[in-house]
Amino acid sequence: MTGASLFPIALMLAAQAQQPETGAPPPPEQMPDAAAEAPPPPETLEEPDTGLIEGRRRPGVTQRVLPDKVTADNPGAVRAPPPEAFPTDEFPVPDRWRLIETLGLVKQDVLDPYHQNTYKGDRPLCLPTAEEQERRERLGLARCRTPKFLGLDHEDWFFSINAASDTVVEPRSFPIPVGVQTTQRPDSDDVFGRPYSVVLSQTFIGGFSLIKGNTAFKPPEVEYRVSLAYNINYVQVPERRVLSVKPSKPPHRLDSFLGVQELFIDKHLRNTSDRYDFDSLRIGIQPFQSDFRGFLFNDQQLGIRLFGNRDNNRFQYNLAAFWRLEKDTNSGLNSIVQRPRNDLVFVANAYLQDMPVPSFTSQATVVYNMNREQDRIEVDDNGFPVRPALLGDLRGREYDVVYVGYNGDGHFGRVNLTVSAYGAFGQDRNSFFTSRKADIRAYFFAAEPSIDFDWIRVRLSGLYASGDGKPYNDVEGGFDAIFENPIFAGADTSYWIRQSIPFAGGGRAVSVNGRNGVLADLRSSKEQGQSNFNNPGTVLLGVGADFDITPTTRLTLNANHLWFANTATLEALRIEGSIPKDIGFDLSAAATWRPKANQNLVFRLSGALLQPGDGFKDLFASQPRDHRFYSVLLNAILTY
């Protein structure tokens, strides 16, 4: 029963409670004079209130004089309630940012990033007290006392500090060529010396951002962001002329560098709907990833980017142009003290959610890489030439290549799926095999389906990057990326993806694959070298599993088998009749511990083992013994 139906029953029970216990009516002399007690009838009865819903009224409620209704230009919204719906013993608090602290629920601690913190963007910079605000308004002053630098004299500015520590301890082994001029040990007279080395790396990342606008429910109006990274690294190897071109240099190195990883302005141009679909413009050094897994271009570069969304964020787009910066050789960080490269990247892509089925997002992308570095020789910080790469005719190169691709990420029912496909088309101005122009025709495909069984996820991985089958014709068929950094098939847990294998005997200062890359592309350097479409290509098949043992602990296992797609390029450079395609088996395991169940504290220990196949053994047959190569990675990330 509702409250309205119980009201007459309550009146009847109250009347019965006033009668004698016998139930008889009171004598006439005790009866009240109804005429004397009854209130005088009103002269005119007002019309009953029609209520908030048209066609219905509330009985017994008369119309009172109310202020005009407040109308809002917001179709589909609920009409504002009338004034009598608000309590009279409460009043709104104008400073909603201080309310939670005033109630004693939260006390700000600058060193605590988990709770409300002004320096983590949870509250605006300008928080004047009520008395101060009233005084400044009375004097005609601005509400805030913050400086006017960048227009900060407003209460909607937020400030966020970012700090991180990334520690790496990495013992490893890989084929290390012995220098022709000198060796570290007198008996190192073979092509390859001892394979063992160690890397110690410490990176400190610090930055801040200034954001104007209420970011809880709408895009910020403007954002200024700066991020710097300082790296200290120590490397020790068993042979000379590995870390430096000078034989006099010892086989160990201590180096440091400060890089600018982010430095941009993000301006909100407009909202295109009442659900805050928007267009924004970002200018400066900024992170960008062209696809879901970072196969083609995943870097922090100088550029201008127009981006936004439509249809309640179901459709998203990017239009961007990047001017690639030089990188520090040993840390891989951006170097702004050097002239940027003559290498431009233009990107146009579009994302559509729920395509072709709900819960799956499709992306179409077109990327144009315009390289004009034919007449510019670049030597890295260790003295090794990186442009042009020391392959073939050793002449400078420049190229135009267009990547057309489709990428998808999501799930079909219980099956999770990530897929990526690219075609590379263009022209190389100088093929280092023929010294002539060559057309670029290369292809790439990768897919990773997975399925969850409670706390276990089982994954399959497959990748094919085409290789060049005829090095001396006028078509280059080996697929290469612009700047890859893939999260795929175990990522840097994998030996093949984490370690760079020198290509000895076919080129100088050139690697079979790049560090933190999956492609066998024969480049001098991923950071400073040029793309190379005369490469053997890559084939990968793998299986893996993630075990969430506890909410804070994950165990990951991966097993990958790798091949060259086509070894014609390797055979031509090594002047060999035949080289098998089998690279070998890559087995890895990793344990990740997040003690706070978030990304602020992450500790990871991984180990990988490469069992060489016939192709790998053929390339590095001069090893002192046929043994396996390993990679151990201890990584600790602390984030504020």
C-alpha positions as CSV (number, residue, x, y, z in Angstrom):
1,M,0.0,0.0,0.0
2,T,1.2,3.5,-0.7
3,G,1.5,6.4,1.7
4,A,-1.6,8.1,0.2
5,S,-3.8,5.1,0.8
6,L,-2.7,4.8,4.5
7,F,-3.7,8.4,5.4
8,P,-7.5,7.9,5.7
9,I,-7.0,4.7,7.8
10,A,-4.7,6.7,10.2
11,L,-7.4,9.3,10.7
12,M,-10.0,6.7,11.5
13,L,-7.8,5.0,14.0
14,A,-7.1,8.3,15.7
15,A,-10.8,9.0,16.0
16,Q,-11.5,5.6,17.5
17,A,-8.8,6.2,20.1
18,Q,-10.6,9.3,21.5
19,Q,-13.9,7.3,22.2
20,P,-14.7,5.5,25.6
21,E,-13.6,2.0,25.9
22,T,-17.3,0.8,25.6
23,G,-17.5,2.2,22.1
24,A,-20.7,4.2,22.9
25,P,-20.9,7.8,21.5
26,P,-20.4,10.6,24.0
27,P,-23.4,12.4,25.5
28,P,-24.8,15.4,23.5
29,E,-23.5,17.9,26.1
30,Q,-20.0,16.7,25.4
31,M,-20.4,17.0,21.6
32,P,-18.5,20.0,20.2
33,D,-20.3,22.7,18.4
34,A,-19.4,21.9,14.8
35,A,-20.6,25.3,13.6
36,A,-18.4,27.1,16.1
37,E,-15.3,24.9,15.5
38,A,-15.5,24.7,11.7
39,P,-13.3,27.2,9.8
40,P,-15.1,29.7,7.6
41,P,-15.3,28.6,4.0
42,P,-13.0,30.5,1.7
43,E,-14.5,33.0,-0.6
44,T,-13.1,31.4,-3.7
45,L,-11.5,28.0,-4.2
46,E,-8.3,27.9,-6.4
47,E,-7.9,25.4,-9.1
48,P,-6.1,22.2,-8.1
49,D,-2.4,21.9,-8.9
50,T,-1.9,20.0,-12.2
51,G,1.4,18.5,-10.9
52,L,4.5,17.9,-12.9
53,I,3.0,15.3,-15.3
54,E,0.5,16.6,-17.8
55,G,-3.0,15.2,-17.5
56,R,-2.6,14.3,-13.8
57,R,-3.2,16.2,-10.6
58,R,-2.6,15.8,-6.9
59,P,-5.9,15.8,-5.0
60,G,-6.2,18.1,-2.0
61,V,-3.4,20.4,-3.1
62,T,-4.3,23.9,-4.2
63,Q,-2.4,26.0,-6.6
64,R,0.0,28.5,-5.1
65,V,1.8,31.4,-6.6
66,L,5.1,29.9,-7.9
67,P,7.9,31.5,-9.9
68,D,8.1,30.9,-13.5
69,K,9.3,27.5,-14.6
70,V,12.9,27.2,-15.5
71,T,13.3,25.8,-19.0
72,A,16.5,24.2,-20.3
73,D,17.4,23.7,-23.9
74,N,18.2,20.0,-23.3
75,P,15.8,17.7,-25.1
76,G,15.0,14.6,-23.3
77,A,16.1,15.8,-19.9
78,V,13.9,15.7,-16.8
79,R,12.1,19.0,-16.0
80,A,13.5,20.9,-13.0
81,P,11.6,20.3,-9.7
82,P,9.5,23.1,-8.2
83,P,10.9,25.2,-5.3
84,E,8.9,23.3,-2.7
85,A,10.8,20.2,-3.5
86,F,14.0,21.6,-2.0
87,P,14.4,21.5,1.8
88,T,14.5,24.8,3.7
89,D,17.0,23.7,6.4
90,E,19.9,23.0,3.9
91,F,21.8,25.1,1.5
92,P,24.3,24.4,-1.3
93,V,28.0,24.6,-0.6
94,P,29.7,26.7,-3.3
95,D,33.2,25.2,-2.8
96,R,32.6,21.5,-3.7
97,W,36.4,20.9,-3.8
98,R,36.8,21.6,-0.1
99,L,33.6,19.9,1.1
100,I,35.1,16.4,1.4
101,E,38.1,17.7,3.4
102,T,35.8,20.0,5.5
103,L,33.8,16.9,6.5
104,G,36.9,15.2,7.7
105,L,36.7,12.4,5.2
106,V,39.9,13.2,3.4
107,K,43.0,15.0,4.5
108,Q,45.4,15.9,1.7
109,D,48.9,14.5,1.8
110,V,51.3,15.7,-0.9
111,L,53.1,12.3,-0.9
112,D,49.9,10.3,-1.2
113,P,48.8,9.9,-4.9
114,Y,46.0,7.5,-4.0
115,H,43.6,10.0,-2.4
116,Q,42.5,13.5,-3.2
117,N,45.6,15.5,-4.0
118,T,45.8,19.0,-5.5
119,Y,49.2,18.1,-7.1
120,K,47.7,15.1,-8.9
121,G,44.9,17.0,-10.6
122,D,42.2,16.1,-8.1
123,R,41.4,19.7,-7.1
124,P,42.0,23.0,-8.9
125,L,44.9,25.2,-8.1
126,C,42.7,28.1,-7.1
127,L,40.7,27.4,-3.9
128,P,39.9,30.7,-2.2
129,T,38.0,30.5,1.1
130,A,34.5,31.9,1.2
131,E,35.6,35.0,3.2
132,E,38.5,35.6,0.8
133,Q,36.2,35.1,-2.2
134,E,33.6,37.6,-0.8
135,R,36.3,40.1,0.0
136,R,37.9,40.0,-3.5
137,E,34.5,40.2,-5.2
138,R,33.6,43.2,-3.1
139,L,36.8,44.9,-4.1
140,G,36.3,44.0,-7.8
141,L,39.3,41.7,-7.9
142,A,39.6,38.3,-9.5
143,R,38.4,35.3,-7.5
144,C,41.9,33.7,-7.6
145,R,45.3,34.8,-6.4
146,T,47.2,32.5,-8.7
147,P,49.6,34.2,-11.1
148,K,48.4,35.2,-14.5
149,F,51.0,33.3,-16.3
150,L,49.3,31.3,-19.1
151,G,46.0,32.7,-17.9
152,L,46.0,30.9,-14.6
153,D,43.8,33.5,-12.9
154,H,40.8,31.3,-12.9
155,E,39.5,28.6,-10.6
156,D,39.3,25.8,-13.3
157,W,43.1,25.2,-13.6
158,F,44.4,21.8,-12.5
159,F,48.0,20.8,-11.9
160,S,49.4,17.3,-12.1
161,I,52.9,16.1,-11.3
162,N,54.2,12.9,-12.9
163,A,57.2,11.0,-11.6
164,A,58.5,7.6,-12.4
165,S,61.6,5.4,-11.8
166,D,62.4,2.6,-14.2
167,T,65.2,0.3,-13.2
168,V,66.6,-2.5,-15.5
169,V,69.1,-5.2,-14.7
170,E,69.7,-7.3,-17.7
171,P,72.3,-10.2,-18.0
172,R,72.2,-11.6,-21.5
173,S,74.1,-13.5,-24.2
174,F,74.2,-13.1,-28.0
175,P,76.8,-13.6,-30.8
176,I,79.4,-10.9,-30.4
177,P,81.8,-10.4,-33.4
178,V,85.5,-10.0,-32.7
179,G,87.1,-6.9,-34.0
180,V,89.6,-7.1,-36.8
181,Q,92.1,-4.7,-35.3
182,T,92.2,-5.9,-31.7
183,T,90.5,-8.2,-29.2
184,Q,90.1,-8.1,-25.5
185,R,91.7,-11.6,-25.0
186,P,94.7,-12.8,-27.0
187,D,93.0,-16.1,-28.0
188,S,89.9,-14.4,-29.4
189,D,91.0,-14.9,-33.0
190,D,87.8,-16.3,-34.3
191,V,84.8,-14.5,-35.9
192,F,82.9,-14.5,-32.6
193,G,84.1,-14.1,-29.1
194,R,82.4,-14.7,-25.7
195,P,78.7,-14.0,-25.9
196,Y,78.0,-12.8,-22.3
197,S,77.2,-9.2,-21.4
198,V,75.3,-7.2,-18.8
199,V,73.2,-4.0,-19.0
200,L,72.3,-1.8,-16.0
201,S,70.0,1.0,-16.8
202,Q,68.2,3.6,-14.5
203,T,65.7,6.1,-16.0
204,F,64.1,8.9,-14.0
205,I,61.0,10.5,-15.6
206,G,59.5,13.7,-14.3
207,G,57.0,16.1,-15.7
208,F,53.9,18.1,-15.1
209,S,50.7,19.2,-16.8
210,L,48.5,22.2,-16.5
211,I,44.9,21.6,-17.5
212,K,42.0,24.1,-17.7
213,G,38.5,22.7,-17.5
214,N,36.4,20.3,-15.5
215,T,38.0,17.1,-16.7
216,A,35.6,14.8,-14.8
217,F,32.9,15.0,-17.4
218,K,34.2,16.9,-20.4
219,P,37.4,17.4,-22.4
220,P,39.9,20.0,-21.0
221,E,39.9,23.4,-22.7
222,V,43.7,23.6,-22.9
223,E,46.6,21.5,-21.6
224,Y,50.3,22.2,-21.3
225,R,52.5,19.2,-20.7
226,V,56.3,18.7,-20.1
227,S,58.0,15.4,-19.5
228,L,61.8,14.9,-19.2
229,A,63.7,11.6,-18.9
230,Y,67.2,11.2,-17.5
231,N,68.9,7.9,-18.2
232,I,72.1,6.4,-16.7
233,N,73.3,3.2,-18.2
234,Y,76.3,0.9,-17.7
235,V,77.2,-1.9,-20.2
236,Q,79.9,-4.5,-20.1
237,V,80.8,-6.8,-22.9
238,P,83.7,-9.3,-23.4
239,E,85.1,-7.8,-26.6
240,R,86.4,-4.4,-27.9
241,R,84.9,-2.4,-30.7
242,V,81.4,-3.5,-29.7
243,L,80.6,-0.4,-27.6
244,S,82.8,2.0,-29.5
245,V,84.4,2.1,-32.9
246,K,87.8,2.9,-31.3
247,P,89.8,-0.2,-30.4
248,S,91.4,1.7,-27.6
249,K,88.2,2.0,-25.7
250,P,87.6,-0.5,-22.9
251,P,84.8,-3.1,-23.3
252,H,82.6,-1.3,-20.8
253,R,80.8,2.0,-20.8
254,L,79.1,4.4,-18.4
255,D,76.8,6.9,-20.1
256,S,74.0,9.3,-19.3
257,F,71.6,11.5,-21.2
258,L,68.6,13.9,-20.6
259,G,65.8,13.6,-23.1
260,V,62.7,15.6,-23.7
261,Q,59.9,13.1,-24.2
262,E,56.8,15.4,-24.0
263,L,56.5,19.1,-24.7
264,F,53.2,20.0,-26.2
265,I,50.1,22.3,-26.1
266,D,46.7,20.7,-26.4
267,K,43.9,23.1,-27.4
268,H,40.3,22.1,-27.3
269,L,38.7,23.6,-30.4
270,R,35.0,22.8,-30.0
271,N,32.3,20.5,-28.8
272,T,30.2,19.0,-31.5
273,S,27.4,17.5,-29.4
274,D,25.9,17.8,-25.9
275,R,27.7,14.6,-25.0
276,Y,31.0,16.3,-25.5
277,D,32.1,14.9,-28.8
278,F,35.0,17.2,-29.7
279,D,37.8,18.3,-31.9
280,S,41.2,19.1,-30.4
281,L,44.6,20.2,-31.7
282,R,47.9,19.1,-30.2
283,I,51.3,20.7,-31.1
284,G,54.7,19.7,-29.9
285,I,56.6,16.5,-28.8
286,Q,53.9,14.0,-28.1
287,P,53.4,10.2,-27.9
288,F,51.6,8.5,-30.8
289,Q,50.8,4.9,-31.6
290,S,49.4,4.2,-35.1
291,D,47.8,0.9,-34.2
292,F,46.7,-1.1,-31.2
293,R,49.9,-3.1,-30.7
294,G,52.6,-0.7,-31.9
295,F,53.6,-2.7,-35.0
296,L,54.2,0.3,-37.4
297,F,54.9,3.6,-35.5
298,N,55.0,3.9,-31.8
299,D,57.1,6.8,-30.7
300,Q,57.2,10.2,-29.0
301,Q,58.0,12.7,-31.8
302,L,57.6,16.4,-32.8
303,G,54.4,16.9,-34.6
304,I,51.0,18.5,-35.0
305,R,47.9,16.4,-34.5
306,L,44.2,17.1,-35.0
307,F,42.0,14.5,-33.3
308,G,38.5,14.0,-32.0
309,N,35.4,11.8,-31.9
310,R,31.7,11.7,-32.9
311,D,28.6,9.7,-32.1
312,N,29.1,9.4,-28.3
313,N,32.8,8.4,-28.9
314,R,31.9,5.5,-31.2
315,F,33.9,7.2,-34.0
316,Q,37.4,8.6,-33.4
317,Y,39.9,10.0,-35.8
318,N,43.5,11.3,-36.1
319,L,45.1,13.6,-38.7
320,A,48.8,14.0,-37.8
321,A,52.2,15.1,-39.2
322,F,55.5,14.3,-37.4
323,W,59.0,15.5,-38.0
324,R,61.3,12.8,-36.5
325,L,63.8,13.9,-33.9
326,E,67.3,12.4,-33.6
327,K,67.7,9.9,-30.8
328,D,70.5,9.5,-28.3
329,T,72.4,6.3,-29.3
330,N,72.7,4.6,-25.9
331,S,69.5,5.6,-24.1
332,G,67.1,5.9,-27.1
333,L,65.7,9.3,-25.7
334,N,64.9,12.3,-27.8
335,S,67.7,14.7,-28.5
336,I,66.5,18.3,-29.1
337,V,70.1,19.7,-29.3
338,Q,70.5,18.1,-32.7
339,R,68.8,19.1,-35.9
340,P,65.7,17.0,-36.6
341,R,65.9,14.3,-39.3
342,N,64.8,14.8,-42.9
343,D,62.2,12.2,-42.2
344,L,58.5,13.1,-42.1
345,V,55.5,10.9,-41.2
346,F,51.9,11.7,-42.1
347,V,49.1,9.7,-40.5
348,A,45.3,9.6,-41.1
349,N,43.3,7.0,-39.3
350,A,39.7,6.4,-38.1
351,Y,38.3,4.1,-35.4
352,L,34.8,2.7,-35.3
353,Q,33.5,0.9,-32.2
354,D,31.1,-2.1,-32.5
355,M,32.3,-2.8,-36.0
356,P,31.6,-5.5,-37.4
357,V,30.1,-6.7,-34.1
358,P,29.5,-5.1,-30.7
359,S,32.6,-5.1,-28.5
360,F,35.0,-5.0,-31.4
361,T,36.7,-1.9,-32.7
362,S,38.0,-1.5,-36.2
363,Q,40.6,0.9,-37.5
364,A,41.5,2.0,-41.0
365,T,44.8,3.8,-41.4
366,V,47.0,5.4,-44.0
367,V,50.6,6.4,-43.2
368,Y,53.0,8.1,-45.5
369,N,56.8,8.1,-44.7
370,M,58.8,10.6,-46.7
371,N,62.5,10.2,-46.2
372,R,65.0,12.7,-47.7
373,E,68.3,11.7,-46.1
374,Q,70.3,10.6,-49.2
375,D,72.9,13.4,-48.9
376,R,73.2,13.3,-45.2
377,I,75.7,11.0,-43.4
378,E,75.0,10.3,-39.8
379,V,77.4,8.7,-37.3
380,D,76.1,7.7,-33.9
381,D,77.6,8.7,-30.5
382,N,79.8,5.6,-30.5
383,G,81.4,6.3,-33.8
384,F,79.5,3.8,-36.0
385,P,77.8,5.0,-39.2
386,V,74.0,4.6,-39.1
387,R,72.9,6.5,-42.2
388,P,73.4,5.1,-44.8
389,A,73.7,1.6,-43.4
390,L,76.9,-0.2,-44.3
391,L,75.3,-2.7,-46.7
392,G,75.7,-3.2,-50.4
393,D,77.0,-0.2,-52.3
394,L,77.2,2.0,-49.1
395,R,75.5,4.9,-50.9
396,G,72.9,7.2,-49.4
397,R,69.2,6.4,-49.7
398,E,65.9,8.1,-49.7
399,Y,62.4,6.8,-50.2
400,D,58.7,7.4,-50.2
401,V,56.4,4.7,-48.8
402,V,52.7,4.6,-48.1
403,Y,51.3,2.1,-45.6
404,V,47.7,1.1,-46.0
405,G,46.3,-0.9,-43.1
406,Y,43.5,-2.4,-41.1
407,N,43.6,-3.0,-37.4
408,G,41.1,-4.6,-35.1
409,D,40.8,-5.2,-31.3
410,G,38.0,-6.5,-29.2
411,H,36.2,-9.8,-28.8
412,F,33.8,-12.1,-30.6
413,G,31.8,-13.7,-27.8
414,R,34.4,-15.3,-25.5
415,V,37.2,-15.1,-28.0
416,N,39.5,-12.0,-27.7
417,L,41.1,-11.0,-30.9
418,T,43.8,-8.4,-32.0
419,V,44.5,-8.3,-35.7
420,S,46.7,-6.1,-37.9
421,A,47.4,-6.0,-41.6
422,Y,49.5,-3.6,-43.7
423,G,50.6,-3.2,-47.3
424,A,53.7,-1.0,-48.0
425,F,53.8,0.6,-51.4
426,G,56.3,3.2,-52.7
427,Q,59.7,3.8,-54.2
428,D,63.3,3.5,-53.0
429,R,65.5,6.1,-54.8
430,N,68.6,3.8,-54.5
431,S,68.5,0.1,-53.8
432,F,71.8,-0.8,-52.2
433,F,71.9,-4.0,-54.3
434,T,71.5,-2.3,-57.8
435,S,72.1,1.4,-57.2
436,R,68.9,2.0,-59.1
437,K,65.4,3.0,-58.2
438,A,63.2,0.2,-57.0
439,D,59.5,-0.2,-56.3
440,I,58.4,-1.1,-52.8
441,R,55.8,-3.9,-52.5
442,A,55.7,-5.5,-49.1
443,Y,53.1,-7.0,-46.8
444,F,52.5,-7.6,-43.1
445,F,49.9,-9.6,-41.1
446,A,49.6,-10.4,-37.4
447,A,46.9,-11.8,-35.2
448,E,46.6,-12.8,-31.6
449,P,43.4,-14.6,-30.5
450,S,42.9,-15.6,-26.8
451,I,40.3,-17.0,-24.5
452,D,39.8,-16.7,-20.8
453,F,39.1,-19.6,-18.4
454,D,38.5,-18.0,-15.0
455,W,42.0,-16.8,-13.9
456,I,43.8,-18.2,-17.0
457,R,44.1,-16.6,-20.4
458,V,45.5,-18.8,-23.3
459,R,46.9,-17.0,-26.3
460,L,47.9,-17.9,-29.9
461,S,50.2,-15.6,-31.9
462,G,50.9,-15.5,-35.6
463,L,52.9,-13.0,-37.7
464,Y,54.0,-12.8,-41.3
465,A,56.2,-10.0,-42.7
466,S,57.1,-10.5,-46.3
467,G,60.8,-10.9,-47.3
468,D,62.6,-9.8,-50.5
469,G,63.0,-12.9,-52.8
470,K,64.9,-11.2,-55.6
471,P,67.5,-8.7,-54.3
472,Y,68.8,-7.7,-57.7
473,N,65.6,-6.8,-59.4
474,D,63.8,-3.5,-59.2
475,V,61.2,-4.5,-56.6
476,E,61.9,-4.5,-52.9
477,G,59.6,-7.0,-51.1
478,G,60.8,-7.0,-47.5
479,F,58.4,-5.4,-45.0
480,D,59.8,-2.9,-42.6
481,A,58.2,-0.5,-40.1
482,I,58.9,3.1,-39.3
483,F,59.5,2.7,-35.5
484,E,58.1,-0.5,-34.1
485,N,57.7,-1.3,-30.4
486,P,55.3,-4.2,-30.4
487,I,53.3,-5.5,-27.5
488,F,52.9,-9.0,-29.0
489,A,54.0,-12.6,-28.5
490,G,55.5,-11.9,-25.1
491,A,56.9,-8.4,-26.0
492,D,60.2,-7.7,-24.3
493,T,60.0,-11.0,-22.3
494,S,60.8,-12.7,-25.6
495,Y,64.5,-13.2,-26.4
496,W,64.0,-12.3,-30.1
497,I,62.1,-9.1,-29.4
498,R,64.3,-7.9,-26.6
499,Q,67.8,-8.6,-27.9
500,S,69.5,-7.3,-31.1
501,I,71.5,-9.8,-33.1
502,P,74.5,-8.4,-35.0
503,F,74.6,-9.3,-38.7
504,A,78.3,-10.3,-39.0
505,G,79.8,-11.2,-42.3
506,G,77.2,-9.4,-44.5
507,G,77.4,-5.9,-43.3
508,R,79.1,-3.7,-40.7
509,A,77.3,-2.1,-37.7
510,V,74.1,-3.8,-38.9
511,S,71.7,-6.0,-36.9
512,V,69.5,-8.9,-38.1
513,N,66.7,-7.5,-35.9
514,G,66.3,-4.4,-33.7
515,R,66.0,-4.2,-29.9
516,N,62.4,-4.2,-28.8
517,G,61.3,-5.1,-32.3
518,V,60.0,-8.3,-34.0
519,L,61.0,-7.7,-37.6
520,A,64.2,-9.1,-39.2
521,D,64.9,-6.0,-41.1
522,L,68.7,-5.6,-41.3
523,R,68.8,-2.0,-40.1
524,S,71.7,-0.1,-38.6
525,S,69.5,1.2,-35.8
526,K,65.8,1.4,-35.1
527,E,66.3,4.8,-33.5
528,Q,68.7,6.4,-36.0
529,G,68.7,4.2,-39.1
530,Q,66.5,4.1,-42.2
531,S,63.8,1.6,-43.0
532,N,65.1,-1.2,-45.2
533,F,62.9,-3.1,-47.6
534,N,65.7,-5.4,-48.8
535,N,65.3,-7.8,-45.8
536,P,64.5,-11.5,-45.3
537,G,61.2,-10.9,-43.6
538,T,59.8,-12.7,-40.5
539,V,57.4,-15.5,-39.7
540,L,56.3,-16.2,-36.1
541,L,54.0,-18.8,-34.6
542,G,53.5,-18.9,-30.8
543,V,51.4,-19.9,-27.9
544,G,51.3,-18.3,-24.5
545,A,49.3,-18.1,-21.3
546,D,48.7,-15.6,-18.5
547,F,48.0,-17.0,-15.0
548,D,46.6,-14.5,-12.5
549,I,47.6,-16.4,-9.5
550,T,46.5,-13.6,-7.1
551,P,45.1,-10.2,-7.7
552,T,48.7,-8.8,-7.4
553,T,50.7,-11.6,-9.0
554,R,50.7,-12.8,-12.7
555,L,52.8,-15.6,-14.3
556,T,53.2,-15.4,-18.1
557,L,54.6,-18.2,-20.3
558,N,55.4,-17.9,-24.0
559,A,56.8,-20.3,-26.7
560,N,57.5,-18.9,-30.2
561,H,58.9,-20.5,-33.3
562,L,60.6,-18.1,-35.7
563,W,61.6,-18.3,-39.4
564,F,62.9,-16.0,-42.1
565,A,60.3,-15.5,-44.7
566,N,62.9,-15.6,-47.5
567,T,66.7,-15.9,-47.2
568,A,67.6,-14.6,-50.6
569,T,68.8,-11.2,-49.2
570,L,70.9,-13.0,-46.5
571,E,72.5,-15.2,-49.1
572,A,73.4,-12.3,-51.4
573,L,75.0,-10.3,-48.6
574,R,76.8,-13.3,-47.1
575,I,77.7,-14.6,-50.5
576,E,76.4,-18.1,-49.6
577,G,74.6,-20.6,-51.8
578,S,71.8,-21.3,-49.3
579,I,70.8,-20.4,-45.8
580,P,68.0,-22.3,-44.0
581,K,64.9,-20.3,-42.9
582,D,64.6,-21.7,-39.3
583,I,65.7,-19.1,-36.7
584,G,64.7,-21.3,-33.8
585,F,62.5,-21.6,-30.7
586,D,62.1,-18.7,-28.3
587,L,60.9,-19.8,-24.8
588,S,60.2,-17.3,-22.1
589,A,58.6,-16.9,-18.7
590,A,57.8,-13.8,-16.6
591,A,56.5,-13.1,-13.1
592,T,54.8,-9.7,-12.5
593,W,54.0,-8.5,-9.0
594,R,51.9,-5.4,-8.3
595,P,51.8,-5.1,-4.5
596,K,49.1,-2.3,-4.5
597,A,47.1,-4.0,-7.3
598,N,47.7,-1.0,-9.6
599,Q,50.4,0.4,-11.9
600,N,52.2,2.6,-9.3
601,L,54.4,-0.2,-8.2
602,V,55.3,-2.9,-10.7
603,F,58.1,-5.5,-10.3
604,R,58.8,-8.0,-13.1
605,L,61.3,-10.8,-13.4
606,S,61.6,-12.6,-16.8
607,G,63.9,-15.0,-18.5
608,A,64.1,-16.1,-22.1
609,L,66.0,-18.8,-23.9
610,L,66.7,-19.1,-27.7
611,Q,67.2,-22.6,-29.1
612,P,68.9,-21.8,-32.4
613,G,67.5,-23.3,-35.6
614,D,69.4,-24.3,-38.7
615,G,69.2,-20.8,-40.1
616,F,70.6,-19.1,-37.0
617,K,73.4,-21.7,-36.7
618,D,74.3,-21.1,-40.3
619,L,74.7,-17.4,-39.8
620,F,76.7,-17.8,-36.6
621,A,78.5,-21.1,-37.3
622,S,81.8,-19.9,-35.9
623,Q,80.5,-19.9,-32.3
624,P,83.0,-21.7,-30.0
625,R,80.3,-24.2,-29.2
626,D,76.7,-24.8,-30.1
627,H,74.9,-23.4,-27.1
628,R,71.7,-21.6,-26.3
629,F,71.4,-17.9,-25.8
630,Y,69.6,-16.4,-22.9
631,S,68.1,-13.1,-21.7
632,V,67.2,-12.2,-18.1
633,L,65.3,-9.0,-17.3
634,L,64.7,-7.6,-13.9
635,N,62.5,-4.5,-14.1
636,A,61.2,-2.3,-11.3
637,I,58.8,0.6,-12.1
638,L,57.8,3.1,-9.4
639,T,55.3,5.7,-10.4
640,Y,53.9,8.7,-8.6
